[in-house]
Amino acid sequence: MRHTSTATTLITVWCLGLLTACTDGNDQAKPEPTPRTVLSLRQGADTVGVGGKGAVRITPDTVVYVNKASTGTPEHGLYAVVAFSAENRTDTKVTAATSKGGFRWQAPNGHTVKAGNSKGAARIAPIGFHDGGPTVQPHTFRRNTVAFDITNSEKGGTLVYVDGHGDAFRWKIPAASSGDAASALKSALT
């Protein structure tokens, strides 16, 4: 009986030691976002606005790749431009986190860049695809684009959106221009 008690005490002390070792000093670490299903174009994600206030549904629906736009030529060889809608289904205005967390492009090799990562990409705002700022009025939606300056080998990446809670939502983006508005978006960019 004494051996069982001693063994139980040793196991408890060992487990507590492991728990302490795993958590000690990590109070400063930023928690990782919870894994989510990777979505496709035209699939929406329910996100929260800036500061965790309100709800906005983000739906990327079109991507085009161009090697020149009205804002100039890309520094890295290619612009990836994604059109999306931000829909507010609530009774109060919501500010989407497009500028305070926002969109990122993760290439197949893992290289990640923020939206507007070059002078030309930051100025892309094609007519008919850019309704203005990130604030969405109640029961309406905004149509916007987000642009990335990437290399040709970084096509077909993952679009990542980080919302007001810091949660990440991901969409697998095709390696070729795709979506219902691809032709119209490509025309609006030139």
N, C-alpha and C positions, 0 to 999 in steps of 0.2 A: 504494500500500500504506500509505503514511504517513497519507493522508486517511482510510482505513478505520479505522486504529488510533486516530486522533484522534477520529473520530466515535463509535467504540465506547466510548472513555473518557468522552466528554461525555455520552453516553446513560446510562452506568452512574452517573456522578456525579449526573446529573439525577434518575434513579430513586431513588437513595439519599437525595437531598435531599427528594424527595416522601415517601418512607417515613418519614424522620425528622420531617418536618413533621406528618405524620398521627398519629404516635405520641408525639411529644415532649410531656411535661407531662400526659398523660392517665393516668398511673399511678394517680391518685386516683379516676378515673371508675368508677362501678359498671357492670359489664357488663350489657347488655340480655339478657333471656331469649331463647332461641332460638324462632323462630316455630314454632307447632304448629298442627295442624288444629283448627278450632273444632268442638267436639262438640255433640251435642243432648242433651236430657233422656233419661235412662235409659242413656246411654253412660258407662262408667267410665274413669278415668284412673289409671294406676299412678304413685304419687307416693312420696316419701320423707318420713320423719318429722322431727321437730325435731332439729336438729344433723346432719342427713343420715343418721340412724340408722333402720334398719328400712324396711319398705315397707307402704304402706297404699293401698288402692284406693278412690278417692272417686267416688261415683256420685250426682249430683243426679237426682231422679226426679219431683219435683212442685214446682209454683210456684202460689201463690195471691196475689192482690192484694186487700187489705181496707183500708177507710178507718177502721176502728176495731177494736181488739183488747181483750182483758181488761186489758192494760197501759195503755190510754188511746188517745187519738187521735194520729195522726202529726203531727209538726211541719210536714212538707212536703206533707201531704195524702194520702199513701198508703203502706201497708206492702207491700213485696214480701217474701214469706216463702218460702224454698226449703227443701224437705226433702231430705236426702241420707243415704246410708249411707257409713260409713268401715269398710272391711273389712281385717282383718289376716290374711294368709295365711301368716305366719311362725311360728316356734316361740318367739319372745320378744315381750313387749309393745312396742307402738309408740305414741308420742305424736304424733298428727296435728298439723300446723302451723296448726290452726284459730285458735289464739290468738296465734301468734308469726309471722305472715306472713299466713296465712289468706285469708279471702274478701273480695272487693270486688265492687261492682256498677258496671259501666260502661254508662252510658246511651247511647242512639243518638247523642246529640250529643257524646259523648266525656267528659262529666262523670263522675267516678268518686268513689264513697264507700266507706268501710270498713263491714263488718258491724257492726250495733249502733250506727249513727252518730247515734242520738238516745236519750234516756232510755227512751222506750217501746220502741224497737227492741231496745235492749240487754237488756231484761227479758223478751222473748218467749221462752217455753219451753213450748210446748203439750204437754199430757199425751198420751202415746202416741207422741210424735215427738221426745222429748228424753231420751236414755238417760244423760245425765251428761256428764262432762268429756271431754277429747280423747284420753285414754289408752285404747287398744284392746287387750284381752288376746289372746293367741295363738289363732289359728283361730276368731275370733269377729268380729262386726261391731257397730257402734253406729249407732243411728238418731238423727239430730239435725236441727235446723233452724238456719237462719241468716236474719236479718231485716235489711232495709234500709228506711230512711225516705226515700222518693223523691217526686218530683212525678208527676202523672198522665202528663206527656209523656215521662217516663223509663222507662215500661213497655216491655217487650220489649228489654231490654238484654242485656248479656253478663255472665255470672257468671265471675269470675276467681278462681282458687285458686292461691296462691303456697306452694310446699312448703318443706321443710327445706333444700333446696339453693338456694332462690330462683328455681326454675323456675316459670313461670306456665302454668296450664292453663285453657282457656276453654270455656264452654258458651253457646250461643245460647239465650236464654230467650224463650219465646213471650210475646206482649203480652196474652194472656188467661190466666186461671187454667187450668192444665193438669196432667195427670199422673193416674195411677191413684188416688192418695190425695187428690185435690184437695178433694172434698166433706168427707172426714173431717178434713183439716187445717183447712179453713175453720171447721168446727164446733168444733174444739179451740181455735181462736183466740178465740172469743167466750164 
